[in-house]
Amino acid sequence: MALRHILHVDLDAFFASVEQRDNPELRGLPVLVGGSGGRGVVAAASYEARTFGVHSAMPMSEALRRCPKAIIVSPTMGRYQEASTAFFSILEDFSPLVEGLSVDEAFVDISGTERLLGSPRDVAREIKRRVASEVGLIASVGIAPTKFVAKIASDIRKPDGLCIIGPTEVLAFLHPLPVKRLWGVGAVAQEKLAGMGLHTIGDVANYPQNILEKKFGVAQGSHLYALANGHDSRSVTGGHEAVSIGHEQTFSSDQSDIAFIENVLLGQCDKVGRRLRRHDLRARTAVLKIKYADFKRVTRRQTLDDPTSDSQVLFQTVRTLLRSLPIDSNRGRAGRVRLCGVSAANMENRHGPRQLGFHEEERAKGERLGDVMDKIKDRFGDLGLTRASHTKPRD
C-alpha cells in the first residue's frame, strides 16, 4: 500500500483572529467573539484570553469573571466567510482532495505529489506562508499517514504549529496521550474507560479488543481499539460543494495605481475561471472585494447576463466595478488599496440546461479558449502559458 500523506490544516482561533486582523487596536489583547447578553456564550477566544482559562462555548458571564479585561466583539459572519473562502481556495491549489470539517479546518491528501510539490514539510510550510500572506491569518498543520493522527498533530503544537508524524512514529506519538483524544470519546465514555483503569490511548491499545466490544458494543469497541493502535483507513473525501470560488491578495505596500490593481485582478480572474472549469461550473455573479489602507472594506457585485466560466468576462465585469470606486493617492489612506480580490458566486452546473442568448457563439468561444489554456497549463504548469502583462521584463 502506498504511503499516505494527509494534512490537517486548522486556522488558529479563527473568529477572534479575523477580528484582530481587521482591527489592529485589538491585537495582543484578550478578545472574545460572541454575545454580550445575559445568556451570551463565547464563540471564539483569542489566545490572549485563553491564558485565563477561557474557551469557546463557555458562558460569557463566566468568561468575563475569569478575564475581566476581555473585549467582547459581535460576530461578523460575512468577513469570516470571506476568509474561509480564501483559505479553501489556497488548499485546493495543492490537491483536489480537500475535505472541509468546518469553515476553518480541512484535511488535504497530498499523497504522491512529492515530485510536483516537494516534501510534505515543504507543502505545509508553503500553505502556512500563503495563509499568512494572502488571508492574514495563522494556520497550524499536522501531517500523518491517517486523518485521526493528522488532526491531533495539528492541535498538539498550536498556535502556529507544524507537527509531522511518520509511519513508524504513530504509536509512540499516540500512546502517552489521554483517552479523550480518541474520536468518539466524550465525557461519558471517558468516565467509563477510567472505571476500567484505562487513562491513556496506550492503555486502550493494550486492552483486549473483545472486552472493549462487550463494554461499548462491537462498532464502538472495535473503533476505539483500531484508533488506539494507529489504524484509520478513512480516505480524504474531496469535492465539497462550493458556495463561492475566489482569490484575493494583500499587497506588500498600499496601491493607488489602477493599472497595477487591474493587472492583479486579471490574474485572479484567470485563477477563478480555471477553478470554475475544473469543477464544471459557471457563475452568475462576479464579486469584487477591496480593502483600503485604512481597513475599510468595500464589496461590489454584478449579476451577469449569462452565467460564465470565462475569465475574460469576469475580468471585464470586476474592472467596471473597480472603476466606480474612489482610488486616489490624494485621498491618503482612504484612497489607497491594501487588498483586492475576485470571487464567483451563484454557481450552476456548466453542462446543465440553459437559455441560449443572442451572443451564444461569442460566449462559447471564450469558454473554449479557457479549456485550451487549462490543458496547456495542466501539461506544462502555470509557466507554460503566461499573459504578457504578467511577465517581468528581462534585465
C-alpha positions as YAML, in Angstrom:
chain: A
units: angstrom
residues:
- id: 1
  name: MET
  ca: [0.00, 0.00, 0.00]
- id: 2
  name: ALA
  ca: [1.37, 3.40, -0.99]
- id: 3
  name: LEU
  ca: [2.40, 5.73, 1.79]
- id: 4
  name: ARG
  ca: [-0.26, 8.35, 2.55]
- id: 5
  name: HIS
  ca: [0.50, 11.95, 3.41]
- id: 6
  name: ILE
  ca: [-2.55, 13.59, 4.95]
- id: 7
  name: LEU
  ca: [-2.54, 17.15, 6.21]
- id: 8
  name: HIS
  ca: [-4.94, 18.60, 8.74]
- id: 9
  name: VAL
  ca: [-4.87, 22.38, 8.39]
- id: 10
  name: ASP
  ca: [-6.55, 24.47, 11.08]
- id: 11
  name: LEU
  ca: [-6.82, 28.25, 11.35]
- id: 12
  name: ASP
  ca: [-5.83, 29.29, 14.87]
- id: 13
  name: ALA
  ca: [-8.57, 31.00, 16.95]
- id: 14
  name: PHE
  ca: [-10.36, 31.71, 13.68]
- id: 15
  name: PHE
  ca: [-13.14, 34.21, 14.53]
- id: 16
  name: ALA
  ca: [-11.03, 36.08, 17.07]
- id: 17
  name: SER
  ca: [-8.04, 36.15, 14.74]
- id: 18
  name: VAL
  ca: [-10.12, 37.65, 11.93]
- id: 19
  name: GLU
  ca: [-11.26, 40.40, 14.30]
- id: 20
  name: GLN
  ca: [-7.68, 41.09, 15.38]
- id: 21
  name: ARG
  ca: [-6.52, 41.06, 11.76]
- id: 22
  name: ASP
  ca: [-9.10, 43.64, 10.71]
- id: 23
  name: ASN
  ca: [-8.90, 45.79, 13.84]
- id: 24
  name: PRO
  ca: [-5.26, 46.49, 14.72]
- id: 25
  name: GLU
  ca: [-6.25, 48.00, 18.05]
- id: 26
  name: LEU
  ca: [-7.36, 44.51, 19.19]
- id: 27
  name: ARG
  ca: [-4.02, 42.83, 18.52]
- id: 28
  name: GLY
  ca: [-2.31, 41.49, 21.61]
- id: 29
  name: LEU
  ca: [-5.46, 41.90, 23.69]
- id: 30
  name: PRO
  ca: [-7.87, 39.28, 25.10]
- id: 31
  name: VAL
  ca: [-10.74, 39.18, 22.60]
- id: 32
  name: LEU
  ca: [-13.98, 37.26, 22.96]
- id: 33
  name: VAL
  ca: [-16.29, 36.83, 20.00]
- id: 34
  name: GLY
  ca: [-19.90, 36.22, 20.96]
- id: 35
  name: GLY
  ca: [-23.00, 37.67, 22.56]
- id: 36
  name: SER
  ca: [-22.73, 40.07, 25.46]
- id: 37
  name: GLY
  ca: [-26.24, 39.48, 26.81]
- id: 38
  name: GLY
  ca: [-27.13, 37.53, 29.91]
- id: 39
  name: ARG
  ca: [-27.25, 34.25, 28.00]
- id: 40
  name: GLY
  ca: [-24.39, 35.02, 25.64]
- id: 41
  name: VAL
  ca: [-21.72, 32.41, 25.02]
- id: 42
  name: VAL
  ca: [-18.17, 32.59, 23.72]
- id: 43
  name: ALA
  ca: [-18.00, 31.68, 20.03]
- id: 44
  name: ALA
  ca: [-14.21, 32.13, 19.95]
- id: 45
  name: ALA
  ca: [-11.46, 33.37, 22.23]
- id: 46
  name: SER
  ca: [-8.11, 34.82, 21.25]
- id: 47
  name: TYR
  ca: [-5.01, 33.14, 22.64]
- id: 48
  name: GLU
  ca: [-4.53, 36.13, 24.94]
- id: 49
  name: ALA
  ca: [-7.91, 35.29, 26.50]
- id: 50
  name: ARG
  ca: [-7.25, 31.56, 26.60]
- id: 51
  name: THR
  ca: [-4.40, 32.06, 29.05]
- id: 52
  name: PHE
  ca: [-7.13, 32.91, 31.59]
- id: 53
  name: GLY
  ca: [-8.88, 29.58, 31.02]
- id: 54
  name: VAL
  ca: [-11.47, 30.95, 28.63]
- id: 55
  name: HIS
  ca: [-12.64, 28.71, 25.79]
- id: 56
  name: SER
  ca: [-15.37, 28.53, 23.18]
- id: 57
  name: ALA
  ca: [-18.90, 27.52, 24.27]
- id: 58
  name: MET
  ca: [-18.23, 28.96, 27.75]
- id: 59
  name: PRO
  ca: [-20.97, 31.29, 29.09]
- id: 60
  name: MET
  ca: [-19.86, 34.86, 28.52]
- id: 61
  name: SER
  ca: [-20.53, 35.69, 32.17]
- id: 62
  name: GLU
  ca: [-18.03, 33.01, 33.26]
- id: 63
  name: ALA
  ca: [-15.50, 34.16, 30.65]
- id: 64
  name: LEU
  ca: [-15.68, 37.74, 31.96]
- id: 65
  name: ARG
  ca: [-15.31, 36.51, 35.54]
- id: 66
  name: ARG
  ca: [-12.08, 34.77, 34.55]
- id: 67
  name: CYS
  ca: [-10.87, 37.58, 32.30]
- id: 68
  name: PRO
  ca: [-12.49, 40.89, 33.38]
- id: 69
  name: LYS
  ca: [-10.48, 42.96, 30.87]
- id: 70
  name: ALA
  ca: [-11.61, 40.92, 27.88]
- id: 71
  name: ILE
  ca: [-13.01, 42.82, 24.89]
- id: 72
  name: ILE
  ca: [-16.29, 41.44, 23.55]
- id: 73
  name: VAL
  ca: [-16.81, 41.64, 19.79]
- id: 74
  name: SER
  ca: [-20.02, 40.72, 18.00]
- id: 75
  name: PRO
  ca: [-19.56, 38.12, 15.23]
- id: 76
  name: THR
  ca: [-19.20, 39.42, 11.68]
- id: 77
  name: MET
  ca: [-20.07, 36.31, 9.70]
- id: 78
  name: GLY
  ca: [-19.56, 37.88, 6.28]
- id: 79
  name: ARG
  ca: [-15.88, 38.51, 6.98]
- id: 80
  name: TYR
  ca: [-15.43, 35.02, 8.40]
- id: 81
  name: GLN
  ca: [-16.95, 33.52, 5.24]
- id: 82
  name: GLU
  ca: [-14.66, 35.63, 3.05]
- id: 83
  name: ALA
  ca: [-11.61, 34.43, 4.98]
- id: 84
  name: SER
  ca: [-12.84, 30.83, 4.82]
- id: 85
  name: THR
  ca: [-13.34, 31.03, 1.06]
- id: 86
  name: ALA
  ca: [-9.80, 32.37, 0.58]
- id: 87
  name: PHE
  ca: [-8.44, 29.66, 2.89]
- id: 88
  name: PHE
  ca: [-10.06, 26.80, 0.97]
- id: 89
  name: SER
  ca: [-9.01, 28.31, -2.34]
- id: 90
  name: ILE
  ca: [-5.37, 28.06, -1.20]
- id: 91
  name: LEU
  ca: [-5.77, 24.44, -0.11]
- id: 92
  name: GLU
  ca: [-7.32, 23.49, -3.44]
- id: 93
  name: ASP
  ca: [-4.25, 24.79, -5.24]
- id: 94
  name: PHE
  ca: [-2.32, 21.90, -3.66]
- id: 95
  name: SER
  ca: [-4.74, 19.00, -4.10]
- id: 96
  name: PRO
  ca: [-8.21, 18.20, -5.45]
- id: 97
  name: LEU
  ca: [-8.73, 16.11, -2.30]
- id: 98
  name: VAL
  ca: [-9.75, 18.74, 0.25]
- id: 99
  name: GLU
  ca: [-12.29, 17.72, 2.88]
- id: 100
  name: GLY
  ca: [-13.66, 20.57, 4.94]
- id: 101
  name: LEU
  ca: [-14.61, 19.85, 8.54]
- id: 102
  name: SER
  ca: [-15.78, 23.39, 9.24]
- id: 103
  name: VAL
  ca: [-15.16, 26.89, 7.92]
- id: 104
  name: ASP
  ca: [-11.65, 26.96, 9.39]
- id: 105
  name: GLU
  ca: [-10.23, 23.45, 9.11]
- id: 106
  name: ALA
  ca: [-9.79, 20.76, 6.48]
- id: 107
  name: PHE
  ca: [-8.00, 17.59, 5.55]
- id: 108
  name: VAL
  ca: [-5.79, 17.67, 2.45]
- id: 109
  name: ASP
  ca: [-4.45, 14.50, 0.85]
- id: 110
  name: ILE
  ca: [-1.13, 15.23, -0.90]
- id: 111
  name: SER
  ca: [-0.06, 11.60, -1.34]
- id: 112
  name: GLY
  ca: [2.12, 11.08, -4.40]
- id: 113
  name: THR
  ca: [2.76, 14.78, -5.06]
- id: 114
  name: GLU
  ca: [6.38, 14.93, -3.91]
- id: 115
  name: ARG
  ca: [7.86, 15.28, -7.40]
- id: 116
  name: LEU
  ca: [5.47, 18.08, -8.25]
- id: 117
  name: LEU
  ca: [5.15, 19.97, -4.95]
- id: 118
  name: GLY
  ca: [8.13, 18.88, -2.85]
- id: 119
  name: SER
  ca: [8.15, 17.12, 0.51]
- id: 120
  name: PRO
  ca: [5.09, 17.18, 2.82]
- id: 121
  name: ARG
  ca: [7.03, 19.55, 5.08]
- id: 122
  name: ASP
  ca: [7.62, 21.89, 2.12]
- id: 123
  name: VAL
  ca: [3.91, 21.81, 1.25]
- id: 124
  name: ALA
  ca: [2.88, 22.52, 4.83]
- id: 125
  name: ARG
  ca: [5.27, 25.47, 5.08]
- id: 126
  name: GLU
  ca: [4.03, 26.89, 1.79]
- id: 127
  name: ILE
  ca: [0.40, 26.58, 2.88]
- id: 128
  name: LYS
  ca: [1.20, 28.35, 6.14]
- id: 129
  name: ARG
  ca: [3.07, 31.07, 4.27]
- id: 130
  name: ARG
  ca: [0.26, 31.66, 1.80]
- id: 131
  name: VAL
  ca: [-2.43, 31.68, 4.50]
- id: 132
  name: ALA
  ca: [-0.42, 34.30, 6.40]
- id: 133
  name: SER
  ca: [0.32, 36.36, 3.29]
- id: 134
  name: GLU
  ca: [-2.98, 36.11, 1.42]
- id: 135
  name: VAL
  ca: [-5.53, 35.71, 4.23]
- id: 136
  name: GLY
  ca: [-3.64, 37.42, 7.05]
- id: 137
  name: LEU
  ca: [-4.19, 34.53, 9.47]
- id: 138
  name: ILE
  ca: [-2.08, 31.85, 11.15]
- id: 139
  name: ALA
  ca: [-2.57, 28.16, 10.40]
- id: 140
  name: SER
  ca: [-1.41, 25.09, 12.27]
- id: 141
  name: VAL
  ca: [-0.69, 21.94, 10.25]
- id: 142
  name: GLY
  ca: [-0.44, 18.30, 11.23]
- id: 143
  name: ILE
  ca: [0.94, 15.68, 8.82]
- id: 144
  name: ALA
  ca: [0.46, 11.95, 9.28]
- id: 145
  name: PRO
  ca: [-0.47, 8.74, 7.44]
- id: 146
  name: THR
  ca: [-4.05, 8.90, 8.79]
- id: 147
  name: LYS
  ca: [-6.73, 11.53, 9.30]
- id: 148
  name: PHE
  ca: [-7.03, 10.78, 13.01]
- id: 149
  name: VAL
  ca: [-3.34, 11.28, 13.75]
- id: 150
  name: ALA
  ca: [-3.06, 14.32, 11.47]
- id: 151
  name: LYS
  ca: [-5.85, 16.09, 13.35]
- id: 152
  name: ILE
  ca: [-4.22, 15.50, 16.72]
- id: 153
  name: ALA
  ca: [-0.85, 16.58, 15.30]
- id: 154
  name: SER
  ca: [-2.21, 19.95, 14.13]
- id: 155
  name: ASP
  ca: [-3.62, 20.64, 17.58]
- id: 156
  name: ILE
  ca: [-0.68, 19.48, 19.67]
- id: 157
  name: ARG
  ca: [1.59, 22.47, 18.90]
- id: 158
  name: LYS
  ca: [-0.88, 25.31, 18.49]
- id: 159
  name: PRO
  ca: [-0.65, 28.17, 17.78]
- id: 160
  name: ASP
  ca: [1.35, 28.40, 14.54]
- id: 161
  name: GLY
  ca: [2.28, 24.74, 14.78]
- id: 162
  name: LEU
  ca: [3.75, 22.26, 12.32]
- id: 163
  name: CYS
  ca: [3.93, 18.67, 13.50]
- id: 164
  name: ILE
  ca: [4.92, 15.71, 11.32]
- id: 165
  name: ILE
  ca: [4.28, 12.14, 12.44]
- id: 166
  name: GLY
  ca: [5.89, 9.48, 10.27]
- id: 167
  name: PRO
  ca: [4.52, 5.91, 9.92]
- id: 168
  name: THR
  ca: [6.99, 4.47, 12.43]
- id: 169
  name: GLU
  ca: [6.26, 7.23, 14.96]
- id: 170
  name: VAL
  ca: [2.47, 6.87, 15.17]
- id: 171
  name: LEU
  ca: [2.22, 4.59, 18.20]
- id: 172
  name: ALA
  ca: [4.92, 6.40, 20.19]
- id: 173
  name: PHE
  ca: [3.05, 9.64, 19.49]
- id: 174
  name: LEU
  ca: [-0.44, 8.34, 20.35]
- id: 175
  name: HIS
  ca: [0.05, 6.09, 23.34]
- id: 176
  name: PRO
  ca: [1.02, 8.66, 26.01]
- id: 177
  name: LEU
  ca: [-1.99, 10.86, 25.14]
- id: 178
  name: PRO
  ca: [-5.15, 10.86, 27.30]
- id: 179
  name: VAL
  ca: [-8.13, 8.82, 26.11]
- id: 180
  name: LYS
  ca: [-10.17, 11.98, 25.47]
- id: 181
  name: ARG
  ca: [-8.06, 12.45, 22.33]
- id: 182
  name: LEU
  ca: [-9.74, 9.42, 20.75]
- id: 183
  name: TRP
  ca: [-12.51, 10.30, 18.31]
- id: 184
  name: GLY
  ca: [-15.84, 9.32, 19.82]
- id: 185
  name: VAL
  ca: [-14.74, 9.57, 23.45]
- id: 186
  name: GLY
  ca: [-16.80, 12.18, 25.24]
- id: 187
  name: ALA
  ca: [-17.26, 12.75, 28.95]
- id: 188
  name: VAL
  ca: [-19.41, 9.62, 29.47]
- id: 189
  name: ALA
  ca: [-17.06, 7.28, 27.56]
- id: 190
  name: GLN
  ca: [-14.05, 8.83, 29.26]
- id: 191
  name: GLU
  ca: [-15.55, 8.13, 32.67]
- id: 192
  name: LYS
  ca: [-16.38, 4.57, 31.62]
- id: 193
  name: LEU
  ca: [-12.83, 3.96, 30.39]
- id: 194
  name: ALA
  ca: [-11.42, 5.39, 33.62]
- id: 195
  name: GLY
  ca: [-13.57, 2.91, 35.54]
- id: 196
  name: MET
  ca: [-11.86, 0.16, 33.56]
- id: 197
  name: GLY
  ca: [-8.44, 1.58, 34.51]
- id: 198
  name: LEU
  ca: [-7.84, 2.98, 31.01]
- id: 199
  name: HIS
  ca: [-6.49, 6.53, 31.10]
- id: 200
  name: THR
  ca: [-4.20, 6.79, 28.07]
- id: 201
  name: ILE
  ca: [-4.54, 5.77, 24.43]
- id: 202
  name: GLY
  ca: [-1.80, 3.22, 25.10]
- id: 203
  name: ASP
  ca: [-3.96, 1.67, 27.83]
- id: 204
  name: VAL
  ca: [-6.77, 1.20, 25.30]
- id: 205
  name: ALA
  ca: [-4.40, -0.21, 22.67]
- id: 206
  name: ASN
  ca: [-3.16, -2.89, 25.09]
- id: 207
  name: TYR
  ca: [-6.63, -3.84, 26.34]
- id: 208
  name: PRO
  ca: [-8.34, -6.93, 24.89]
- id: 209
  name: GLN
  ca: [-10.47, -5.92, 21.91]
- id: 210
  name: ASN
  ca: [-13.23, -8.42, 22.70]
- id: 211
  name: ILE
  ca: [-13.75, -6.91, 26.15]
- id: 212
  name: LEU
  ca: [-13.89, -3.37, 24.70]
- id: 213
  name: GLU
  ca: [-16.56, -4.61, 22.28]
- id: 214
  name: LYS
  ca: [-18.56, -6.12, 25.15]
- id: 215
  name: LYS
  ca: [-18.36, -2.91, 27.17]
- id: 216
  name: PHE
  ca: [-19.05, -0.45, 24.32]
- id: 217
  name: GLY
  ca: [-20.70, -2.56, 21.64]
- id: 218
  name: VAL
  ca: [-18.97, -4.13, 18.65]
- id: 219
  name: ALA
  ca: [-18.94, -0.99, 16.47]
- id: 220
  name: GLN
  ca: [-17.60, 1.48, 19.03]
- id: 221
  name: GLY
  ca: [-15.34, -1.02, 20.78]
- id: 222
  name: SER
  ca: [-13.60, -2.06, 17.57]
- id: 223
  name: HIS
  ca: [-13.41, 1.61, 16.52]
- id: 224
  name: LEU
  ca: [-11.63, 2.62, 19.74]
- id: 225
  name: TYR
  ca: [-9.26, -0.33, 19.52]
- id: 226
  name: ALA
  ca: [-8.34, 0.42, 15.90]
- id: 227
  name: LEU
  ca: [-7.66, 4.12, 16.53]
- id: 228
  name: ALA
  ca: [-5.63, 3.39, 19.65]
- id: 229
  name: ASN
  ca: [-3.44, 1.09, 17.57]
- id: 230
  name: GLY
  ca: [-2.96, 3.68, 14.84]
- id: 231
  name: HIS
  ca: [-5.38, 2.19, 12.30]
- id: 232
  name: ASP
  ca: [-7.62, 4.58, 10.39]
- id: 233
  name: SER
  ca: [-8.32, 3.67, 6.76]
- id: 234
  name: ARG
  ca: [-10.69, 6.53, 6.02]
- id: 235
  name: SER
  ca: [-9.74, 8.49, 2.94]
- id: 236
  name: VAL
  ca: [-9.95, 12.23, 2.39]
- id: 237
  name: THR
  ca: [-13.17, 12.94, 0.51]
- id: 238
  name: GLY
  ca: [-12.92, 15.94, -1.78]
- id: 239
  name: GLY
  ca: [-15.48, 17.60, -3.97]
- id: 240
  name: HIS
  ca: [-17.38, 19.63, -1.37]
- id: 241
  name: GLU
  ca: [-19.95, 21.88, -2.96]
- id: 242
  name: ALA
  ca: [-18.56, 25.38, -3.23]
- id: 243
  name: VAL
  ca: [-20.71, 28.35, -2.26]
- id: 244
  name: SER
  ca: [-18.28, 30.68, -3.99]
- id: 245
  name: ILE
  ca: [-14.85, 30.49, -5.59]
- id: 246
  name: GLY
  ca: [-12.41, 33.33, -5.10]
- id: 247
  name: HIS
  ca: [-8.86, 34.60, -4.90]
- id: 248
  name: GLU
  ca: [-7.52, 37.65, -3.14]
- id: 249
  name: GLN
  ca: [-4.15, 39.28, -2.48]
- id: 250
  name: THR
  ca: [-2.81, 41.61, 0.19]
- id: 251
  name: PHE
  ca: [-0.23, 43.97, -1.28]
- id: 252
  name: SER
  ca: [3.19, 44.40, 0.30]
- id: 253
  name: SER
  ca: [2.64, 48.17, 0.01]
- id: 254
  name: ASP
  ca: [-0.60, 50.14, -0.41]
- id: 255
  name: GLN
  ca: [-1.55, 50.81, -4.03]
- id: 256
  name: SER
  ca: [-3.36, 53.60, -5.90]
- id: 257
  name: ASP
  ca: [-2.17, 52.65, -9.40]
- id: 258
  name: ILE
  ca: [-5.35, 51.50, -11.18]
- id: 259
  name: ALA
  ca: [-3.42, 49.74, -13.95]
- id: 260
  name: PHE
  ca: [-1.43, 47.72, -11.41]
- id: 261
  name: ILE
  ca: [-4.57, 46.72, -9.49]
- id: 262
  name: GLU
  ca: [-6.34, 45.75, -12.72]
- id: 263
  name: ASN
  ca: [-3.40, 43.55, -13.70]
- id: 264
  name: VAL
  ca: [-3.65, 41.74, -10.35]
- id: 265
  name: LEU
  ca: [-7.41, 41.34, -10.81]
- id: 266
  name: LEU
  ca: [-6.81, 39.85, -14.26]
- id: 267
  name: GLY
  ca: [-4.57, 37.18, -12.77]
- id: 268
  name: GLN
  ca: [-7.15, 36.46, -10.07]
- id: 269
  name: CYS
  ca: [-9.90, 36.12, -12.69]
- id: 270
  name: ASP
  ca: [-7.73, 33.62, -14.57]
- id: 271
  name: LYS
  ca: [-7.46, 31.52, -11.41]
- id: 272
  name: VAL
  ca: [-11.18, 31.77, -10.61]
- id: 273
  name: GLY
  ca: [-12.13, 30.87, -14.19]
- id: 274
  name: ARG
  ca: [-9.81, 27.88, -14.18]
- id: 275
  name: ARG
  ca: [-11.30, 26.58, -10.94]
- id: 276
  name: LEU
  ca: [-14.84, 27.05, -12.28]
- id: 277
  name: ARG
  ca: [-13.97, 25.00, -15.35]
- id: 278
  name: ARG
  ca: [-12.17, 22.37, -13.28]
- id: 279
  name: HIS
  ca: [-15.37, 21.80, -11.27]
- id: 280
  name: ASP
  ca: [-17.65, 22.08, -14.34]
- id: 281
  name: LEU
  ca: [-19.32, 25.21, -13.02]
- id: 282
  name: ARG
  ca: [-20.49, 28.56, -14.31]
- id: 283
  name: ALA
  ca: [-21.09, 31.64, -12.17]
- id: 284
  name: ARG
  ca: [-24.00, 34.05, -12.38]
- id: 285
  name: THR
  ca: [-22.40, 36.68, -10.17]
- id: 286
  name: ALA
  ca: [-18.96, 38.33, -10.17]
- id: 287
  name: VAL
  ca: [-17.79, 39.89, -6.91]
- id: 288
  name: LEU
  ca: [-15.05, 42.48, -6.35]
- id: 289
  name: LYS
  ca: [-13.55, 42.97, -2.91]
- id: 290
  name: ILE
  ca: [-11.39, 45.94, -1.99]
- id: 291
  name: LYS
  ca: [-9.81, 46.75, 1.37]
- id: 292
  name: TYR
  ca: [-8.39, 50.23, 1.72]
- id: 293
  name: ALA
  ca: [-5.26, 51.14, 3.67]
- id: 294
  name: ASP
  ca: [-7.47, 52.44, 6.49]
- id: 295
  name: PHE
  ca: [-9.01, 48.91, 6.66]
- id: 296
  name: LYS
  ca: [-12.36, 49.99, 5.26]
- id: 297
  name: ARG
  ca: [-13.87, 47.13, 3.23]
- id: 298
  name: VAL
  ca: [-15.91, 47.53, 0.07]
- id: 299
  name: THR
  ca: [-17.64, 44.70, -1.78]
- id: 300
  name: ARG
  ca: [-19.31, 45.20, -5.15]
- id: 301
  name: ARG
  ca: [-21.15, 42.50, -7.09]
- id: 302
  name: GLN
  ca: [-22.67, 42.29, -10.52]
- id: 303
  name: THR
  ca: [-25.15, 39.73, -11.84]
- id: 304
  name: LEU
  ca: [-24.10, 38.62, -15.31]
- id: 305
  name: ASP
  ca: [-26.41, 38.49, -18.31]
- id: 306
  name: ASP
  ca: [-25.28, 34.89, -18.86]
- id: 307
  name: PRO
  ca: [-23.57, 32.54, -16.39]
- id: 308
  name: THR
  ca: [-19.93, 32.02, -17.35]
- id: 309
  name: SER
  ca: [-16.62, 30.30, -16.67]
- id: 310
  name: ASP
  ca: [-14.80, 32.73, -18.98]
- id: 311
  name: SER
  ca: [-12.04, 34.55, -17.11]
- id: 312
  name: GLN
  ca: [-12.18, 37.49, -19.50]
- id: 313
  name: VAL
  ca: [-15.90, 38.07, -18.87]
- id: 314
  name: LEU
  ca: [-15.25, 38.01, -15.12]
- id: 315
  name: PHE
  ca: [-12.40, 40.48, -15.54]
- id: 316
  name: GLN
  ca: [-14.37, 42.94, -17.68]
- id: 317
  name: THR
  ca: [-17.09, 42.90, -15.02]
- id: 318
  name: VAL
  ca: [-14.86, 43.46, -11.98]
- id: 319
  name: ARG
  ca: [-12.82, 46.10, -13.84]
- id: 320
  name: THR
  ca: [-16.00, 48.11, -14.37]
- id: 321
  name: LEU
  ca: [-16.83, 47.70, -10.68]
- id: 322
  name: LEU
  ca: [-13.30, 48.79, -9.72]
- id: 323
  name: ARG
  ca: [-13.52, 51.98, -11.79]
- id: 324
  name: SER
  ca: [-16.63, 53.03, -9.88]
- id: 325
  name: LEU
  ca: [-14.65, 53.16, -6.62]
- id: 326
  name: PRO
  ca: [-12.64, 56.10, -5.22]
- id: 327
  name: ILE
  ca: [-8.99, 55.06, -5.60]
- id: 328
  name: ASP
  ca: [-6.70, 58.05, -5.45]
- id: 329
  name: SER
  ca: [-3.43, 58.66, -3.59]
- id: 330
  name: ASN
  ca: [-4.53, 62.25, -2.94]
- id: 331
  name: ARG
  ca: [-7.17, 60.92, -0.55]
- id: 332
  name: GLY
  ca: [-4.50, 59.47, 1.75]
- id: 333
  name: ARG
  ca: [-5.06, 56.05, 3.32]
- id: 334
  name: ALA
  ca: [-8.74, 56.21, 2.38]
- id: 335
  name: GLY
  ca: [-7.83, 56.20, -1.30]
- id: 336
  name: ARG
  ca: [-5.07, 53.59, -1.35]
- id: 337
  name: VAL
  ca: [-5.75, 49.86, -1.65]
- id: 338
  name: ARG
  ca: [-4.35, 47.26, 0.72]
- id: 339
  name: LEU
  ca: [-6.09, 44.18, -0.70]
- id: 340
  name: CYS
  ca: [-8.09, 43.23, -3.76]
- id: 341
  name: GLY
  ca: [-9.98, 40.06, -4.55]
- id: 342
  name: VAL
  ca: [-12.32, 38.44, -7.05]
- id: 343
  name: SER
  ca: [-14.89, 35.73, -6.44]
- id: 344
  name: ALA
  ca: [-17.58, 33.98, -8.43]
- id: 345
  name: ALA
  ca: [-20.92, 33.18, -6.81]
- id: 346
  name: ASN
  ca: [-24.36, 31.76, -7.60]
- id: 347
  name: MET
  ca: [-22.88, 28.79, -9.41]
- id: 348
  name: GLU
  ca: [-24.62, 26.26, -11.63]
- id: 349
  name: ASN
  ca: [-23.58, 23.12, -13.49]
- id: 350
  name: ARG
  ca: [-21.69, 24.04, -16.63]
- id: 351
  name: HIS
  ca: [-23.30, 21.21, -18.57]
- id: 352
  name: GLY
  ca: [-26.83, 21.77, -17.31]
- id: 353
  name: PRO
  ca: [-29.69, 23.10, -19.46]
- id: 354
  name: ARG
  ca: [-29.64, 26.86, -20.07]
- id: 355
  name: GLN
  ca: [-31.38, 29.52, -22.11]
- id: 356
  name: LEU
  ca: [-29.35, 30.43, -25.20]
- id: 357
  name: GLY
  ca: [-28.54, 34.13, -25.57]
- id: 358
  name: PHE
  ca: [-28.02, 36.42, -28.56]
- id: 359
  name: HIS
  ca: [-24.22, 36.20, -28.21]
- id: 360
  name: GLU
  ca: [-24.05, 32.43, -27.76]
- id: 361
  name: GLU
  ca: [-21.23, 31.92, -30.28]
- id: 362
  name: GLU
  ca: [-19.04, 34.57, -28.64]
- id: 363
  name: ARG
  ca: [-19.77, 33.17, -25.16]
- id: 364
  name: ALA
  ca: [-18.92, 29.61, -26.22]
- id: 365
  name: LYS
  ca: [-15.73, 30.77, -27.91]
- id: 366
  name: GLY
  ca: [-14.47, 32.40, -24.71]
- id: 367
  name: GLU
  ca: [-15.11, 29.26, -22.68]
- id: 368
  name: ARG
  ca: [-13.46, 27.02, -25.28]
- id: 369
  name: LEU
  ca: [-10.39, 29.25, -25.15]
- id: 370
  name: GLY
  ca: [-10.31, 28.76, -21.39]
- id: 371
  name: ASP
  ca: [-10.47, 24.98, -21.85]
- id: 372
  name: VAL
  ca: [-7.47, 25.08, -24.18]
- id: 373
  name: MET
  ca: [-5.49, 27.24, -21.75]
- id: 374
  name: ASP
  ca: [-6.30, 24.81, -18.94]
- id: 375
  name: LYS
  ca: [-4.97, 21.85, -20.95]
- id: 376
  name: ILE
  ca: [-1.72, 23.67, -21.68]
- id: 377
  name: LYS
  ca: [-1.23, 24.58, -18.02]
- id: 378
  name: ASP
  ca: [-2.13, 21.06, -16.87]
- id: 379
  name: ARG
  ca: [0.56, 19.67, -19.14]
- id: 380
  name: PHE
  ca: [3.32, 22.27, -18.79]
- id: 381
  name: GLY
  ca: [2.50, 24.01, -15.50]
- id: 382
  name: ASP
  ca: [1.41, 27.59, -14.88]
- id: 383
  name: LEU
  ca: [4.56, 28.92, -16.55]
- id: 384
  name: GLY
  ca: [3.71, 27.06, -19.75]
- id: 385
  name: LEU
  ca: [1.30, 29.85, -20.67]
- id: 386
  name: THR
  ca: [1.55, 33.32, -19.16]
- id: 387
  name: ARG
  ca: [-0.20, 36.54, -20.07]
- id: 388
  name: ALA
  ca: [2.19, 39.14, -21.47]
- id: 389
  name: SER
  ca: [1.06, 41.60, -18.79]
- id: 390
  name: HIS
  ca: [2.20, 39.16, -16.11]
- id: 391
  name: THR
  ca: [5.73, 38.64, -17.39]
- id: 392
  name: LYS
  ca: [8.63, 40.52, -15.87]
- id: 393
  name: PRO
  ca: [10.93, 42.42, -18.22]
- id: 394
  name: ARG
  ca: [14.35, 40.86, -18.65]
- id: 395
  name: ASP
  ca: [17.37, 42.74, -17.41]
...
